[in-house]
Amino acid sequence: MNWNQWLNMGGYGAYVWSAYGLTAIVLVWNWLSPLLRRREVMRKLKSWYRQEERLP
């Protein structure tokens, strides 16, 4: 078996590799999304605390 046959997977390679690719994209998004959201929430909280400190 050569690499081309292995990548083709008996004619189902396009479906298999696209499923692996989509899964990888979803996993990366599930890892990255909370990190970006946390950064946004922290920025808003810092701004809110700064405003609270200025009040008399």
C-alpha positions as CSV (number, residue, x, y, z in Angstrom):
1,M,0.0,0.0,0.0
2,N,1.4,3.4,-1.0
3,W,0.6,6.8,0.4
4,N,-1.8,7.7,-2.3
5,Q,-3.9,4.6,-1.7
6,W,-3.8,5.3,2.0
7,L,-4.9,8.9,1.6
8,N,-7.7,7.9,-0.9
9,M,-9.0,5.3,1.5
10,G,-10.8,3.3,-1.1
11,G,-12.7,6.3,-2.5
12,Y,-13.8,7.6,0.9
13,G,-10.8,9.7,1.6
14,A,-12.5,13.0,0.8
15,Y,-15.2,12.3,3.4
16,V,-12.9,10.9,6.0
17,W,-10.3,13.7,5.8
18,S,-13.0,16.5,5.7
19,A,-14.5,14.9,8.8
20,Y,-11.1,14.9,10.5
21,G,-10.5,18.5,9.4
22,L,-13.9,19.7,10.6
23,T,-13.4,18.0,13.9
24,A,-10.0,19.6,14.4
25,I,-11.5,23.1,13.6
26,V,-14.2,22.5,16.2
27,L,-11.8,21.3,18.8
28,V,-9.5,24.4,18.3
29,W,-12.5,26.7,18.4
30,N,-13.7,25.0,21.7
31,W,-10.3,25.6,23.2
32,L,-9.8,29.2,21.9
33,S,-13.3,30.6,22.4
34,P,-13.3,30.6,26.2
35,L,-9.9,32.2,26.3
36,L,-11.0,35.1,24.0
37,R,-14.2,35.5,26.0
38,R,-12.3,35.5,29.3
39,R,-10.0,38.3,28.0
40,E,-13.1,40.4,27.0
41,V,-14.8,39.8,30.4
42,M,-11.6,40.8,32.3
43,R,-11.2,43.9,30.2
44,K,-14.8,45.0,31.0
45,L,-14.4,44.2,34.7
46,K,-11.2,46.2,35.0
47,S,-13.0,49.1,33.3
48,W,-15.9,48.8,35.7
49,Y,-13.7,48.7,38.7
50,R,-11.8,51.8,37.6
51,Q,-15.1,53.6,37.2
52,E,-16.2,52.5,40.7
53,E,-13.0,53.8,42.2
54,R,-13.6,57.3,40.8
55,L,-17.1,57.6,42.4
56,P,-17.2,59.7,45.7
